[in-house]
């Protein structure tokens, strides 16, 4: 079984320049193998933007390597 990686610690979590702003960035999943691909990771179900990534993650994620962040 694959290891579960939280979105906040995944190397595929990236800024979405089209959805966010400089003051309030949006983050999306960039892993084509994940069920969360292209999902905004710091948006609540009500559409409110949070300053941090809250999603639980998936088994397709890969941890951020030291020096990569």
N, CA, C and O atoms as CSV, one atom per row, in Angstrom:
chain,resi,resn,atom,element,x,y,z
A,1,UNK,N,N,0.831,-1.190,0.000
A,1,UNK,CA,C,0.000,0.000,0.000
A,1,UNK,C,C,0.874,1.251,0.000
A,1,UNK,O,O,1.874,1.316,0.714
A,2,UNK,N,N,0.496,2.239,-0.798
A,2,UNK,CA,C,1.270,3.467,-0.920
A,2,UNK,C,C,1.124,4.320,0.332
A,2,UNK,O,O,0.106,4.263,1.022
A,3,UNK,N,N,2.143,5.101,0.612
A,3,UNK,CA,C,2.130,5.985,1.767
A,3,UNK,C,C,1.264,7.205,1.487
A,3,UNK,O,O,1.326,7.784,0.403
A,4,UNK,N,N,0.467,7.589,2.458
A,4,UNK,CA,C,-0.416,8.747,2.341
A,4,UNK,C,C,0.396,10.015,2.621
A,4,UNK,O,O,1.003,10.134,3.685
A,5,UNK,N,N,0.411,10.960,1.679
A,5,UNK,CA,C,1.153,12.218,1.824
A,5,UNK,C,C,0.150,13.365,1.905
A,5,UNK,O,O,-0.709,13.504,1.034
A,6,UNK,N,N,0.258,14.182,2.946
A,6,UNK,CA,C,-0.615,15.352,3.074
A,6,UNK,C,C,-0.278,16.366,1.988
A,6,UNK,O,O,0.886,16.517,1.615
A,7,UNK,N,N,-1.288,17.056,1.484
A,7,UNK,CA,C,-1.092,18.037,0.412
A,7,UNK,C,C,-0.094,19.121,0.805
A,7,UNK,O,O,0.697,19.562,-0.029
A,8,UNK,N,N,-0.122,19.552,2.052
A,8,UNK,CA,C,0.782,20.617,2.502
A,8,UNK,C,C,2.244,20.190,2.449
A,8,UNK,O,O,3.125,21.048,2.392
A,9,UNK,N,N,2.525,18.888,2.466
A,9,UNK,CA,C,3.899,18.390,2.414
A,9,UNK,C,C,4.242,17.733,1.084
A,9,UNK,O,O,5.269,17.065,0.967
A,10,UNK,N,N,3.389,17.918,0.085
A,10,UNK,CA,C,3.577,17.257,-1.206
A,10,UNK,C,C,4.279,18.177,-2.204
A,10,UNK,O,O,4.017,19.379,-2.245
A,11,UNK,N,N,5.161,17.609,-2.997
A,11,UNK,CA,C,5.888,18.410,-3.983
A,11,UNK,C,C,5.005,18.841,-5.155
A,11,UNK,O,O,5.394,19.722,-5.922
A,12,UNK,N,N,3.839,18.245,-5.305
A,12,UNK,CA,C,2.939,18.598,-6.400
A,12,UNK,C,C,2.018,19.767,-6.071
A,12,UNK,O,O,1.362,20.302,-6.965
A,13,UNK,N,N,1.960,20.169,-4.817
A,13,UNK,CA,C,1.157,21.343,-4.451
A,13,UNK,C,C,1.890,22.578,-4.970
A,13,UNK,O,O,3.063,22.787,-4.661
A,14,UNK,N,N,1.187,23.398,-5.764
A,14,UNK,CA,C,1.835,24.567,-6.385
A,14,UNK,C,C,0.859,25.736,-6.409
A,14,UNK,O,O,-0.354,25.561,-6.298
A,15,UNK,N,N,1.418,26.926,-6.557
A,15,UNK,CA,C,0.586,28.122,-6.650
A,15,UNK,C,C,-0.175,28.115,-7.960
A,15,UNK,O,O,0.371,27.780,-9.011
A,16,UNK,N,N,-1.446,28.491,-7.883
A,16,UNK,CA,C,-2.268,28.645,-9.083
A,16,UNK,C,C,-2.341,30.135,-9.375
A,16,UNK,O,O,-3.069,30.871,-8.710
A,17,UNK,N,N,-1.591,30.570,-10.363
A,17,UNK,CA,C,-1.500,31.994,-10.676
A,17,UNK,C,C,-2.795,32.557,-11.246
A,17,UNK,O,O,-3.011,33.767,-11.188
A,18,UNK,N,N,-3.656,31.716,-11.789
A,18,UNK,CA,C,-4.919,32.183,-12.359
A,18,UNK,C,C,-6.007,32.358,-11.311
A,18,UNK,O,O,-6.913,33.171,-11.493
A,19,UNK,N,N,-5.933,31.610,-10.220
A,19,UNK,CA,C,-7.006,31.654,-9.215
A,19,UNK,C,C,-6.674,32.541,-8.025
A,19,UNK,O,O,-7.585,32.993,-7.331
A,20,UNK,N,N,-5.425,32.799,-7.773
A,20,UNK,CA,C,-5.043,33.551,-6.591
A,20,UNK,C,C,-4.592,34.963,-6.901
A,20,UNK,O,O,-4.629,35.420,-8.043
A,21,UNK,N,N,-4.171,35.629,-5.858
A,21,UNK,CA,C,-3.615,36.968,-5.995
A,21,UNK,C,C,-2.334,37.030,-5.164
A,21,UNK,O,O,-2.007,36.087,-4.443
A,22,UNK,N,N,-1.632,38.115,-5.265
A,22,UNK,CA,C,-0.390,38.246,-4.509
A,22,UNK,C,C,-0.664,38.244,-3.005
A,22,UNK,O,O,0.096,37.659,-2.233
A,23,UNK,N,N,-1.745,38.896,-2.593
A,23,UNK,CA,C,-2.091,38.973,-1.178
A,23,UNK,C,C,-2.734,37.679,-0.668
A,23,UNK,O,O,-2.617,37.350,0.512
A,24,UNK,N,N,-3.403,36.958,-1.546
A,24,UNK,CA,C,-4.124,35.750,-1.152
A,24,UNK,C,C,-3.903,34.652,-2.197
A,24,UNK,O,O,-4.760,34.429,-3.052
A,25,UNK,N,N,-2.760,33.970,-2.130
A,25,UNK,CA,C,-2.449,32.962,-3.150
A,25,UNK,C,C,-3.361,31.736,-3.065
A,25,UNK,O,O,-3.830,31.366,-1.988
A,26,UNK,N,N,-3.597,31.131,-4.199
A,26,UNK,CA,C,-4.338,29.864,-4.274
A,26,UNK,C,C,-3.336,28.768,-4.627
A,26,UNK,O,O,-2.377,29.005,-5.361
A,27,UNK,N,N,-3.564,27.582,-4.104
A,27,UNK,CA,C,-2.695,26.446,-4.366
A,27,UNK,C,C,-3.502,25.325,-4.985
A,27,UNK,O,O,-4.638,25.074,-4.584
A,28,UNK,N,N,-2.910,24.644,-5.972
A,28,UNK,CA,C,-3.578,23.542,-6.645
A,28,UNK,C,C,-2.692,22.308,-6.644
A,28,UNK,O,O,-1.487,22.390,-6.404
A,29,UNK,N,N,-3.305,21.161,-6.917
A,29,UNK,CA,C,-2.569,19.910,-7.057
A,29,UNK,C,C,-2.112,19.787,-8.511
A,29,UNK,O,O,-2.911,19.945,-9.434
A,30,UNK,N,N,-0.831,19.505,-8.706
A,30,UNK,CA,C,-0.281,19.363,-10.044
A,30,UNK,C,C,0.048,17.932,-10.427
A,30,UNK,O,O,0.757,17.704,-11.408
A,31,UNK,N,N,-0.456,16.960,-9.669
A,31,UNK,CA,C,-0.161,15.548,-9.935
A,31,UNK,C,C,-1.269,14.943,-10.789
A,31,UNK,O,O,-2.394,14.770,-10.321
A,32,UNK,N,N,-0.953,14.625,-12.031
A,32,UNK,CA,C,-1.950,14.059,-12.958
A,32,UNK,C,C,-2.512,12.719,-12.487
A,32,UNK,O,O,-3.594,12.325,-12.922
A,33,UNK,N,N,-1.801,12.011,-11.607
A,33,UNK,CA,C,-2.252,10.707,-11.118
A,33,UNK,C,C,-3.187,10.806,-9.913
A,33,UNK,O,O,-3.781,9.806,-9.512
A,34,UNK,N,N,-3.321,11.976,-9.344
A,34,UNK,CA,C,-4.131,12.156,-8.145
A,34,UNK,C,C,-5.581,12.471,-8.478
A,34,UNK,O,O,-5.872,13.103,-9.493
A,35,UNK,N,N,-6.487,12.026,-7.616
A,35,UNK,CA,C,-7.896,12.386,-7.795
A,35,UNK,C,C,-8.120,13.869,-7.526
A,35,UNK,O,O,-9.178,14.405,-7.856
A,36,UNK,N,N,-7.136,14.535,-6.931
A,36,UNK,CA,C,-7.235,15.969,-6.635
A,36,UNK,C,C,-6.581,16.846,-7.707
A,36,UNK,O,O,-6.474,18.057,-7.515
A,37,UNK,N,N,-6.151,16.280,-8.805
A,37,UNK,CA,C,-5.472,17.034,-9.863
A,37,UNK,C,C,-6.276,18.275,-10.243
A,37,UNK,O,O,-7.466,18.190,-10.545
A,38,UNK,N,N,-5.615,19.418,-10.222
A,38,UNK,CA,C,-6.170,20.739,-10.549
A,38,UNK,C,C,-7.139,21.274,-9.488
A,38,UNK,O,O,-7.718,22.344,-9.674
A,39,UNK,N,N,-7.323,20.549,-8.381
A,39,UNK,CA,C,-8.199,21.031,-7.318
A,39,UNK,C,C,-7.487,22.132,-6.535
A,39,UNK,O,O,-6.276,22.065,-6.324
A,40,UNK,N,N,-8.234,23.136,-6.108
A,40,UNK,CA,C,-7.679,24.204,-5.277
A,40,UNK,C,C,-7.602,23.698,-3.838
A,40,UNK,O,O,-8.623,23.356,-3.241
A,41,UNK,N,N,-6.399,23.651,-3.289
A,41,UNK,CA,C,-6.142,22.980,-2.019
A,41,UNK,C,C,-6.341,23.846,-0.788
A,41,UNK,O,O,-6.332,23.326,0.328
A,42,UNK,N,N,-6.520,25.139,-0.950
A,42,UNK,CA,C,-6.748,25.996,0.211
A,42,UNK,C,C,-8.083,26.739,0.097
A,42,UNK,O,O,-8.220,27.875,0.551
A,43,UNK,N,N,-9.051,26.075,-0.513
A,43,UNK,CA,C,-10.402,26.603,-0.652
A,43,UNK,C,C,-11.355,25.666,0.091
A,43,UNK,O,O,-11.290,24.449,-0.079
A,44,UNK,N,N,-12.241,26.234,0.916
A,44,UNK,CA,C,-13.196,25.407,1.659
A,44,UNK,C,C,-14.355,25.008,0.752
A,44,UNK,O,O,-14.471,25.496,-0.371
A,45,UNK,N,N,-15.206,24.122,1.244
A,45,UNK,CA,C,-16.390,23.700,0.484
A,45,UNK,C,C,-17.340,24.864,0.229
A,45,UNK,O,O,-18.113,24.839,-0.729
A,46,UNK,N,N,-17.284,25.879,1.081
A,46,UNK,CA,C,-18.127,27.062,0.913
A,46,UNK,C,C,-17.494,28.092,-0.027
A,46,UNK,O,O,-18.094,29.134,-0.292
A,47,UNK,N,N,-16.298,27.812,-0.527
A,47,UNK,CA,C,-15.620,28.712,-1.448
A,47,UNK,C,C,-14.757,29.769,-0.784
A,47,UNK,O,O,-14.291,30.692,-1.452
A,48,UNK,N,N,-14.538,29.652,0.511
A,48,UNK,CA,C,-13.707,30.611,1.234
A,48,UNK,C,C,-12.236,30.226,1.093
A,48,UNK,O,O,-11.879,29.052,1.195
A,49,UNK,N,N,-11.391,31.223,0.858
A,49,UNK,CA,C,-9.959,30.973,0.706
A,49,UNK,C,C,-9.269,31.023,2.065
A,49,UNK,O,O,-9.494,31.947,2.846
A,50,UNK,N,N,-8.438,30.039,2.342
A,50,UNK,CA,C,-7.667,29.979,3.578
A,50,UNK,C,C,-6.203,30.276,3.265
A,50,UNK,O,O,-5.755,30.035,2.144
A,51,UNK,N,N,-5.452,30.794,4.234
A,51,UNK,CA,C,-4.041,31.112,3.984
A,51,UNK,C,C,-3.130,29.883,3.969
A,51,UNK,O,O,-1.934,30.016,3.708
A,52,UNK,N,N,-3.658,28.710,4.239
A,52,UNK,CA,C,-2.857,27.495,4.275
A,52,UNK,C,C,-3.585,26.356,3.549
A,52,UNK,O,O,-4.792,26.426,3.318
A,53,UNK,N,N,-2.846,25.327,3.199
A,53,UNK,CA,C,-3.413,24.155,2.524
A,53,UNK,C,C,-4.027,23.245,3.589
A,53,UNK,O,O,-3.354,22.850,4.541
A,54,UNK,N,N,-5.296,22.919,3.423
A,54,UNK,CA,C,-6.016,22.149,4.437
A,54,UNK,C,C,-6.342,20.725,4.011
A,54,UNK,O,O,-6.720,19.916,4.858
A,55,UNK,N,N,-6.214,20.393,2.760
A,55,UNK,CA,C,-6.629,19.077,2.273
A,55,UNK,C,C,-5.788,17.972,2.892
A,55,UNK,O,O,-4.615,18.169,3.209
A,56,UNK,N,N,-6.400,16.811,3.058
A,56,UNK,CA,C,-5.761,15.673,3.733
A,56,UNK,C,C,-4.695,14.982,2.899
A,56,UNK,O,O,-3.784,14.372,3.459
A,57,UNK,N,N,-4.785,15.059,1.571
A,57,UNK,CA,C,-3.794,14.428,0.724
A,57,UNK,C,C,-4.245,13.097,0.156
A,57,UNK,O,O,-5.403,12.704,0.297
A,58,UNK,N,N,-3.307,12.406,-0.491
A,58,UNK,CA,C,-3.631,11.138,-1.143
A,58,UNK,C,C,-2.400,10.239,-1.193
A,58,UNK,O,O,-1.317,10.625,-0.751
A,59,UNK,N,N,-2.576,9.059,-1.726
A,59,UNK,CA,C,-1.482,8.089,-1.833
A,59,UNK,C,C,-0.599,8.353,-3.050
A,59,UNK,O,O,0.457,7.733,-3.181
A,60,UNK,N,N,-1.004,9.255,-3.938
A,60,UNK,CA,C,-0.223,9.560,-5.149
A,60,UNK,C,C,0.830,10.637,-4.911
A,60,UNK,O,O,1.669,10.887,-5.776
A,61,UNK,N,N,0.791,11.272,-3.751
A,61,UNK,CA,C,1.701,12.375,-3.465
A,61,UNK,C,C,3.133,11.919,-3.216
A,61,UNK,O,O,3.398,10.749,-2.942
A,62,UNK,N,N,4.041,12.875,-3.318
A,62,UNK,CA,C,5.452,12.639,-3.024
A,62,UNK,C,C,5.917,13.738,-2.100
A,62,UNK,O,O,5.592,14.905,-2.319
A,63,UNK,N,N,6.669,13.395,-1.072
A,63,UNK,CA,C,7.115,14.427,-0.120
A,63,UNK,C,C,8.062,15.423,-0.772
A,63,UNK,O,O,8.794,15.096,-1.705
A,64,UNK,N,N,8.028,16.634,-0.262
A,64,UNK,CA,C,8.949,17.676,-0.731
A,64,UNK,C,C,10.343,17.294,-0.264
A,64,UNK,O,O,10.536,16.956,0.904
A,65,UNK,N,N,11.310,17.344,-1.161
A,65,UNK,CA,C,12.701,17.037,-0.824
A,65,UNK,C,C,13.331,18.258,-0.165
A,65,UNK,O,O,12.928,19.387,-0.447
A,66,UNK,N,N,14.287,18.055,0.683
A,66,UNK,CA,C,14.996,19.172,1.303
A,66,UNK,C,C,15.609,20.061,0.238
A,66,UNK,O,O,16.218,19.576,-0.715
A,67,UNK,N,N,15.442,21.374,0.407
A,67,UNK,CA,C,15.976,22.324,-0.542
A,67,UNK,C,C,15.069,22.579,-1.729
A,67,UNK,O,O,15.341,23.483,-2.519
A,68,UNK,N,N,13.996,21.811,-1.881
A,68,UNK,CA,C,13.078,21.961,-3.011
A,68,UNK,C,C,11.997,22.998,-2.713
A,68,UNK,O,O,11.484,23.634,-3.634
A,69,UNK,N,N,11.648,23.173,-1.455
A,69,UNK,CA,C,10.539,24.056,-1.079
A,69,UNK,C,C,10.840,25.510,-1.295
A,69,UNK,O,O,9.995,26.363,-1.021
